[in-house]
Amino acid sequence: MDRLIIDPEFRDKIPPLTENEFSQLEENILADGSVFSPLVVWGRTILDGHNRYEIIQKHPELVYAVHKIDFDSRYEAIAWICKNQLGRRNLTPEQKKYLIGQRYEAEKLINGGDRKSEHAILASKSVDNDCPLTSPHKTRQRIAEETHTTEAFVREAGRYAKGLDAADEAVPGIKQEILTGKITPPHKAVAAVAKASPDERRQLAAALRETKSNRGNHRKKDAGEVVYHRPPQTKRDAMRQIAEISAEMERPKAPSPEKEMLRSLDGEVDSFIELCDYIFRECPGLLSDGSYQREVIRVMRRLKDYIEKIEGGSTS
């Protein structure tokens, strides 16, 4: 049997199986006497097939195959893992969002953070062939098109994935609880964990188990609990309720509240910072050359002036 390597970071990108799912997989493999789907590896490190490999180790008599693929960086490998999982499994909304977010974060590092030759990048399956080094905006756009979502969703998925990893680091095991649906905290609360200081993360992560939606999931009906049923509606009551619902649907929608606008503004600022980081990586002369640096500061000072206007109570 080949001695393959299990990389915890790669393994943890894959939505975990429940105990019942793992037992069923093992039962099916033993009934077949072989593992039909090959283990996918990069070098000797498993990218796909961690559960199958665990079963193979328990039953070395099983017949299996290994398929090797090559990448130039860990980021490419992670992006491939996420894309592969998104294309082949029935996923919960949380699992899908986590995989899209992990893929987005990995591909940002491929496209801007991991410097390689143009030939190597063009050969990669994880980046655009016509634009090997792309901005975060183009990365979001491409992933959104491929996953049938939106750029806003991809950006939010990146934050959600960071928050979920930060929560699991602070409270080990909570990521699996969320991805398997055992608890269902609000996605905003999950994303907020990554933005907190290291000292606050454990408290925020633990609080994910105590959100309103989770308390409902864990509530059990008492043996002697009395359930009250609403009396049957009359035809007149039903017609009145339908009329009220119709009137509500026709009523003009209220404008977006300030919190929604603040959320949108926060996302745009994050996108702008990502764009600046990308530009300065690709054109370091903008900061190292004195004349260019002065121009960069002149342009960026417009933002400072705008902030000062806001602090003064005016944007005109």
N, C-alpha and C positions, 0 to 999 in steps of 0.2 A: 504494500500500500504506500502511495506517495505521502511523504510527510509535508503537508502544506501548512501555511502560516495563516493564523486568524488575527487580523489587525482590528483591535477594538473599535477604532474610529470608523473603519469601513463597515464592520458588523452592525454598529449602532445606527447607521443610516437606514438600515432595512427595518421596516415595520415588523415587530416581533410576532411570532405565532403564539396563540394561546396553548395551554397544556393539551386541550382536546385536539386542536389543529395539528400539533406536533405528533401526538399519538396516532392520529389518523394517517398522517404522512408516513410515519414509520411502519404502520400496519400495511399500507398500500405497497411500499417498497419491498417489504419482506414477502408479501404475496406474489409480487412480480419476480423476485429473486435477483433484481438488478435495478440500478438507478438510471432511468431513461434520460433525464435531463443532465447534460454534462456540467461539471463544476467549472466555472469561469475564473481564471486566475490571471494575475499580472505578476510575472516572474513566478514566485511560489506563494504569492499572497492571494487569498480567496476574495473575489469581488462578488460572486453570486454562487450560492449553494452552501451557506454556512450550516443550515439545518440538515441538509443532505449529508454533509461531511461529518457532522456529529453522529448521525445514524450509521454511516460507514465505519466510523471508529468503533462503534459498539458491535458491528457485525462485519468484520474484515473479509468474510467470504463473499460479500456482495460485489457484483461486477459494475464498474462505473467508468466514465470517460472524463478527461480533462481538456478544456478548450482554453488556449492561451491567447491573450490579446496584449497589445503594448501601448503604453502611454508615456508621455514625457514628464509628467508631474503627478503628484498625489491629487491635485485639484482636478485634473482631467479624469482621474480614476473615480473620484467622488461624484463628479458630474455624471459620469457614465452609470454609476450605481443608481443614482436617483432617477435618471431618465429610464433606465431599464425597469426599475420597480414601478414607475408611473405607467409604463406601457403594458404590464403583464399581470397586475393583481387587482382584485376588488378591494378598494381602499375606503376607509372611513374618511369623512371630510378633514379630520385632524391629520390623518396620515398623508393624504394628498397635499395638504397645505405645507406640512413639514418637509416633504420631499421636494416640492417646488421651491420652497425657501432655501433648503440646503443646496439645491442645484444652482439657484441664483447666486448665492454667496460664493460657491466654488467657481462658477464661471466668471464672476467679477475678478477673482484672483488669477484665473487663467488669462483673461483678456488684458489685465493691467498690472498685476503684481508679479507674475512669473515670467521673467524675461527669457525669451528663446529666439532661435533663429527663425526667419520668416518661413523657411522650408519646413521646419518642424511644426510650426503653427498651422500652416496650410494643410499638413498631413493629418492634423487632429480632427477627430469627429465631433468635438465639442464646441467648435467655434465657427464663425461665419467664414466661408471660403472667399467671399468677395471683400471682406474686411476683417482680417485676422485679429487686429487689435481694436476692439469696439468699446464704445463708452457704456457706462452702466445703463443709460437710457435705451440704447440699441439692444443690449443684452436682455433687459426687461421686455422689450417689444418682441424679440424673437421667442423668448420662453412663453410669453403670453399667447402668441399665435400657435405655438406647438402644443400647448396644454389647454387651449380653448378657454382662456381666462382673460384678464385684463392686466395692463401694466400696474395699476393700483393694487390689484390682488397679489401680483408677484412681489411688489415691494413690501406689502404687509406680510406676505409669507416669509420673506427674509427675516423680518423682525420677529415673527412668531417662532421660527426655527431657532433663532438666537436665544429667545426667551426660554424655550423648552429645554435647550441644552444647558442654559445657566441654571434653570430650576432643578434639573436632574443632577447637576454637579453639587448643588446645595443640599438637595434632598434626594439621594439615590433611589431610583425606582419609580419616581413620580412620572417620568416621561412615558414609561410603559403603561402606567395607569391611565394616562391621558390618551395615548395613541390607541389603546385597546377599548376605549370607551367606558372604563370603569368609573372614571370621574370626567366631567365635562365643564371645566371652568371657562369663563369668557376668554376669547382669544386675546383681547386687549390686556387682560390681567396676566396672561402668560407672557406676552411680549414685554410687559413692564418689568419683569424680573431682570432681564438683561440690562436695562437702563439703570437699575438700582446699584448702589454701592455694594461691595462684597459683604459688608456687615449686615446689610438689609436683605440680601437675597434669600437667606434661609427662612426668615420670617415670611417674606412674600410668597416663597415657594410652598411653604407649609399651609399658607392661607388659601392656596388654590383648592385644597381639599374641603374647605369650609364655605365655599361660595354657595349662593342660593340654589343654583341649579344642581349642585352636587348633593345638597341636603335632601333634595327631592328624590334623587336616585337611591339614596341609602335608606329612605324611610320605609318601614315595614308596617303593614296593617296589623294592629293588635287583634288577638283572637276574638275578643268580645266587642270589637269596635262596631258601632252602629252606623250604618250608611243611610243617609237621608236622600230620598229621591224627589226631584221636582215634580209637582203634579203635571199631568198631561196638558199641553197647550191646546187652547181652543183655536178654531179657525181664525177668529178675530184677532187673537193674540199673535198668531203666526203672521198674519197679514200686516199687523202693525210693526212687528219686528223687521219684516222684509222692507217695509217703507222706510224705517229708520236707518237700516243699513244702506239702502239706495241713496238716501239723502246724504249720508256721511261720505259715500264714495264720490258723489257729485260735488261736494264742498271743495273749494279751492284748497290745495295743499299749502300748509304753512311753510314759510321760507326756512332754509337750513338754519338750525340754531348755531349760536356762536361756537359751541364745542366742536361741531362738525367742521366749521370753517378753520378753527384752530388746528384740528387734526390734519386738514388738507394743507395748511400752511407749514406745519411741522414736516410733512412728507416732502413738500417742495424744497424746504431748506436742506433736508437730508440729501435730496437729489442734487442740489446745487453743490453741496460739499463733495459728494462723490464725483461730480463732473470736474470740479477744481483739482481734486486729487489725481484724477485720470490725466488731465491736461498737463499738470506739473510733472507727472511721471514720464509722459511721452515727450515733453518739451522742457527738460530741466534747465535749458538756457534762459527760460523766462524768469527764473529766480537767481541763476548764477551770474548772468550778464547784467551789469549795473544799469544800463540804459533800459533794458527790458523790465528789470525789476521795478524801476521807478514808474514805468507805465502800468505795470500790474497793480502797484500800490495806488496809483491815481484812480484806476478803474474801481478797485475794491473799496476805496475810500467813499465812493458814492453810497455804498451800503451803510457805512458808518454814519454818514451824514443823514441818511434816511432814518436810522435808528434814533439818532439824536432828535429828529423832528417828532418821532413818535413819543419819545420821552418828554418832549415839550408840549405834547398834546395836540400836534398838528401833523398832517401828511400832505398839505397843499403846497 
